[in-house]
Amino acid sequence: MISYICYSVNDSQMTARLWAEFFNGTLEKSTLPGTEQTAIRVQFDSIDVFFSKESHQRGERPFKIGIEPSRGKTITLHGANYSL
């Protein structure tokens, strides 16, 4: 299950505010998961979306995704088992 997505954007305040307004989320100042870099977090029912001014050569885009395992589900792919 995806627990969060981090986006690199030019204007994190405005982008986060628009997402919160359009998709009925709540805003708060935060840091990117696993870092001390400041970000704006928009919380939704089952996922958090982080917006930061993290610069990337390809411009605005998602750059980090957090995945939480869901207990009990296993898939087999090319002869290997993966617990999700």
N, C-alpha and C positions, 0 to 999 in steps of 0.2 A: 504494500500500500504506500502511495506517495504521501509523505507527511509535510513536506515543504518544497517550494520552488523559489530560487533566487534569480532575479532579473537585474541586468545592468541597464540603466536608463539615464538619460541626460538630466531629467528633472524628477528626482525620486519623490519629492513632496507632492507635486501635481499628479504624477502618475498614480501614486498610492491613493490619493484622495479620489481620483476618478474611478479606480477599481472598487474602492470601498462603496462609493455612491452607486455605481452601476450594478454591482453584484451583492449589495447589502452586507458588507463586511465592516469590521471595526479596525480603527487605526491605532498604532502606538509606536513610539520610538523604540528602537531595539538595536541589536547587533546581529550581523550575519552569523548563522550557526557555525561553531568551530573557529570563530575569529573574534577580533575585537573591533572590527570595522563597523561603523555606524550604518544603520539602515532604517527604513520605515517598514513595519510589518503590518500587513492586512490579514486579520484573522477571519476565517470562514468556519463553517461547522466542522469540516473534517480536514482542512488543509490551511497552512499559513503560506502567504506569498510575501517575500521580502524584496524590496526595491532599494538598490544602492547605486552610487555613482562609480562603481567599479568599472574601469575602462577596459574595453576589449577591442582588438584590432578590427573586428567585424561589426562594431557598433552595438546598438541596443539589442539585447537578446537574453534568453535564459542561460545561466552558466553553472548552476549547481542545483541538484535535486536530492532531497533526503528521502530515503526509503526505509520504512519500518517493516519488519517481518510480520506476517500474519501466521499465527500458530496453526500447525497441523496440515498445511498445504505443501505438497511436494510435487515438482514437475520433473520429468526426465527429458533431457535434450542431448542428442548425440551420444547416448550412452552414459551420461552423467546425471546424477540426482541433485536437485536444488531445492532446499527448504525455503519456503516463502513465508 
